[in-house]
Amino acid sequence: MASIAVEDIRTGSAGRKLGLKPVQWLMVGIIALALGFGGWSMSGSLARTVTIEEAKQSSGTIQVFGYLYSKGAYDEQLNWTFDIQDSTGASIKVVHATKPGNFDDAISVAATGKFNQAKNVFEADQLLVKCPSKYQEQQ
Amino acid sequence: MNVGNLALVLGLASNITAPPAYFLWAQGRADLRGTARLFTGLLTLAVVGASAFHMRNILTHQFQYEYINNFSDRSLPTLLLMSTFWGGQSGSLLLWSTWSVLFGLVLIWGLRRSSWEPYVLTPYLLVTLCITGITLAAGPFRTLSETPLDGRGLNPLLQNYWMAIHPPILFTGFTTMAGPFAFAVAALWRRDYDGWVRLAQPWTLLAWACLGAGLALGGFWAYESLGWGGFWGWDPVENSSLVPWLFASALLHGLVLQGARGSLKRGNLALAILGYLMVVYSTFLTRSGLWGQVSIHSFVELGLMRYLVAYLAVFASLGFGMLAWRWQTIGRRVLYSHVLSREFGLLISIGLFVIIALIVGIGTSMPVISMLPGFTSQVIVDLGFYGPTVAPFGFLLVVTMAVGPLLGWQRSKYGSLRNVLKWPAILTGITLFAALLLNIIYPVALLFIAAAVFAAATNAVVIRRLWRAGPLKLGGYLSHIGVGLLLVGIVGTSLYKQTAALQLTQDTPQQVFGRQFVFRGMVVPEADPLKRRAVEIEVIDPQAGSTWTAHASYYIFEKTGQLVQHPAIESGLWSDLYLAVSQYDPAPQLAPGLLQLIRETPQAIAGYLLTFKQFELPNREAMLQGQGPVVVEAVIEVLAPDGTLSVVKPALRVDENGVPSSEPVKLSGEATALLALVDPARQTAIVKVAGVDLSTVKPDDLKGRVFVEVSREPGIKFAWGGFILGVLGGLLALLRRWRESRPMVDVLPTPAPTPGSPNNRPLLQPGVAQIVPANTEVP
């Protein structure tokens, strides 16, 4: 118990001012650290939604949305490739590691990833396939 | 107005009457008790009646109802037919509403001899009012002007027995989260900031267990049926159920802390309110259509947005308004500041749960947050964000979980801890050694496995100590062991998952993961009662000398023309082998010269490249009137060996007697093409090419191909086992807390402490302190 008393005396004046105990200071510190870490981590993973024209100029992680323009096929490395076109008529080739399950029913796709200037393809690490089906939901 | 709507309107009317009656009762008009209960009973009767009516309509195929027409049909077996009740938006809201009123009865029954009833039921009935109102607005009983002969059917992806189990459990979780909220509001109202703890505990546990079970079942469903591989994808819809569960976890630990030590009074009230708001907020997110471009789950805005926003605003202002109003009167107990105390451990774990909930919640909300002014365009978070960001806090949580349960409430000494930790440490050492032998050398994986095993072992030590106290006291520690197992599963499936993409030609073996894969063809497996077509792949394990014949369903759902794929899974204790077929290409030639042409897919034969464009009906007018023969032309683009491009239209003609005939058309030179068969539904045509050198047809041209994702999911059984143990532990704890919360001692509202002396309250509530198991203290 003695150590507690010492702690109380040591932090007494500072603690009184803001009404916080050492444990609470620790919690505040942890939360501040967590927020800092989370914010830093998030700043690296934010993806803006852009048009296909903008996508071709960009270098970071972005999301593009477009209507399916080709049926899609596997390339030599067995990556799934297809073309999408947006309402302005611009189109882009998208490459993704796997073929999404409901791709054959898709009409439009939202792809998140990076544009590869050298190969002139959009390398997606995340695809969201939208199907024309009537309203259906999953829990 | 039909019976269903009538019942809902009657329910709504009773629901509007009941809360004021309860309110006045709480304010002293005890004579209104009968009235309040009567209207709550009427509400329950009406909503349950509406549900029964809805279920009857579903079972008897009343397709004049828009909802039933949209989500059900005559072909569904009874269990799935019943599941269509919650297959769509308005039906799932009706389910939620039904659960809410039924749990309202449970609440009344549990509190019937307690002075808490009116205080708790007033806010709770506001919750049911909102849900029932939204249900009515969503319109499950809307009718069509004409009655269709058959419905449009349930989405084939939902045609699974999990559909009968998963949503009701998840909605039980959503519903019961309203319990702690109502208790917290009641506590603030009657200024009894400790008495609610005992009452809210079973509700929090039930919500926690149901949300947890819902998450686990959803993961299992996706794994087993949807072919995602793995059980968790950080999908917004998954996240939006995870966040309330995290808040429930935080509240659970907070209530234990307050029950035993009387601390964290304000924190628990805030957590209970926030937890329920998160349920409403996640409902708002998943049903508002805001995630059109973010979530795999396709939800469409059905005009419920403004109701949900209003719902959220009402309960946020009610909860936080009450909290702010009473804030100063809530007595505080100084938290014990020693680091090696159970109190501190619980506090840390609560903080970590909240931090993880914030990370997941803010990440998932980014599309909504970026609609605020100051953002130029919609922003989403890459899925790679969640795992690494949550991991360090998850690690700290597991460490807390390992040490916390061993600590005494006030203070433990390092020396005595060392003694207790001996066996868990040895077990962890053995596990690490075994892991190294299994070539697990990635430091993060080793760190997490060590923490998980250590945590499971220390909780096993606590269980051994508490054994004689009876099984009911073991719930929490059992759940902790479950979390440890789950973590091992997460490490396995996230860090040691191996995936390979294969292109398999029929009957041609390929090696991967030390096994041989042979695609045998499309079959209808005898074992499948639904007789769905499936891709048959033989997997030979030369080491074990065993062969597994995998059948991965791959078929067209006739009603919607939707392609449905299910994975094939070879289940093993240490790891699963997971086959997900992504595409099947039929053999280009069924026999030499016999081509199966798929629309817009060029096919080569003897130097010619044929691309089938579309079908044409040259005498459509006559055909529609039932006159003249049926003639179908296939428009085919031909690239000849000499480079000339032409379009040919071979035709298939069926005369009045149903006899088909077809004339060959010239391609170029000697080559001719004849339309042998058409399949307008699948947009394929079979063409017989003659007059070319068929000796150039390669054997592979007569074989089909499949594209398969093969993956190994190590440790997935640990994850399932962990889930089951975790939920079981929660249910045990629920049983214990339910017993403790009854029989209800009728306490009249305690007089309000004077705001000026919040710290003068007794440190421990006498009635509550007995809950502390004395033998959990470290000797």
HADDOCK unambig.tbl for C-alpha pairs under 7 A between the chains (distance, minus, plus):
assign (segid A and resid 22 and name CA) (segid B and resid 337 and name CA) 6.99 0.50 0.50
assign (segid A and resid 23 and name CA) (segid B and resid 337 and name CA) 5.62 0.50 0.50
assign (segid A and resid 34 and name CA) (segid B and resid 355 and name CA) 6.92 0.50 0.50
assign (segid A and resid 38 and name CA) (segid B and resid 359 and name CA) 6.50 0.50 0.50
assign (segid A and resid 38 and name CA) (segid B and resid 389 and name CA) 6.32 0.50 0.50
assign (segid A and resid 41 and name CA) (segid B and resid 385 and name CA) 6.77 0.50 0.50
assign (segid A and resid 41 and name CA) (segid B and resid 389 and name CA) 6.46 0.50 0.50
assign (segid A and resid 42 and name CA) (segid B and resid 385 and name CA) 6.38 0.50 0.50
assign (segid A and resid 45 and name CA) (segid B and resid 381 and name CA) 5.59 0.50 0.50
assign (segid A and resid 45 and name CA) (segid B and resid 382 and name CA) 5.11 0.50 0.50
assign (segid A and resid 45 and name CA) (segid B and resid 385 and name CA) 5.73 0.50 0.50
assign (segid A and resid 46 and name CA) (segid B and resid 379 and name CA) 6.50 0.50 0.50
assign (segid A and resid 46 and name CA) (segid B and resid 380 and name CA) 5.83 0.50 0.50
assign (segid A and resid 46 and name CA) (segid B and resid 381 and name CA) 4.67 0.50 0.50
assign (segid A and resid 46 and name CA) (segid B and resid 382 and name CA) 6.13 0.50 0.50
assign (segid A and resid 47 and name CA) (segid B and resid 379 and name CA) 5.51 0.50 0.50
assign (segid A and resid 47 and name CA) (segid B and resid 380 and name CA) 5.19 0.50 0.50
assign (segid A and resid 47 and name CA) (segid B and resid 381 and name CA) 5.86 0.50 0.50
assign (segid A and resid 47 and name CA) (segid B and resid 382 and name CA) 6.46 0.50 0.50
assign (segid A and resid 48 and name CA) (segid B and resid 377 and name CA) 6.37 0.50 0.50
assign (segid A and resid 48 and name CA) (segid B and resid 378 and name CA) 5.89 0.50 0.50
assign (segid A and resid 48 and name CA) (segid B and resid 379 and name CA) 4.37 0.50 0.50
assign (segid A and resid 48 and name CA) (segid B and resid 380 and name CA) 6.34 0.50 0.50
assign (segid A and resid 49 and name CA) (segid B and resid 377 and name CA) 6.24 0.50 0.50
assign (segid A and resid 49 and name CA) (segid B and resid 378 and name CA) 5.44 0.50 0.50
assign (segid A and resid 49 and name CA) (segid B and resid 379 and name CA) 5.95 0.50 0.50
assign (segid A and resid 78 and name CA) (segid B and resid 501 and name CA) 6.65 0.50 0.50
assign (segid A and resid 99 and name CA) (segid B and resid 582 and name CA) 6.08 0.50 0.50
assign (segid A and resid 101 and name CA) (segid B and resid 565 and name CA) 6.95 0.50 0.50
assign (segid A and resid 101 and name CA) (segid B and resid 582 and name CA) 6.26 0.50 0.50
assign (segid A and resid 104 and name CA) (segid B and resid 563 and name CA) 6.94 0.50 0.50
assign (segid A and resid 105 and name CA) (segid B and resid 562 and name CA) 6.41 0.50 0.50
assign (segid A and resid 110 and name CA) (segid B and resid 293 and name CA) 6.10 0.50 0.50
assign (segid A and resid 128 and name CA) (segid B and resid 293 and name CA) 6.84 0.50 0.50
assign (segid A and resid 128 and name CA) (segid B and resid 294 and name CA) 6.78 0.50 0.50
assign (segid A and resid 128 and name CA) (segid B and resid 295 and name CA) 6.94 0.50 0.50
assign (segid A and resid 128 and name CA) (segid B and resid 296 and name CA) 6.03 0.50 0.50
assign (segid A and resid 135 and name CA) (segid B and resid 300 and name CA) 6.59 0.50 0.50
assign (segid A and resid 136 and name CA) (segid B and resid 88 and name CA) 6.57 0.50 0.50
assign (segid A and resid 136 and name CA) (segid B and resid 155 and name CA) 6.90 0.50 0.50
assign (segid A and resid 136 and name CA) (segid B and resid 298 and name CA) 6.70 0.50 0.50
assign (segid A and resid 136 and name CA) (segid B and resid 299 and name CA) 6.98 0.50 0.50
assign (segid A and resid 137 and name CA) (segid B and resid 88 and name CA) 6.15 0.50 0.50
assign (segid A and resid 137 and name CA) (segid B and resid 297 and name CA) 6.37 0.50 0.50
assign (segid A and resid 137 and name CA) (segid B and resid 298 and name CA) 5.81 0.50 0.50
assign (segid A and resid 137 and name CA) (segid B and resid 299 and name CA) 5.72 0.50 0.50
assign (segid A and resid 138 and name CA) (segid B and resid 297 and name CA) 6.06 0.50 0.50
assign (segid A and resid 139 and name CA) (segid B and resid 167 and name CA) 6.17 0.50 0.50
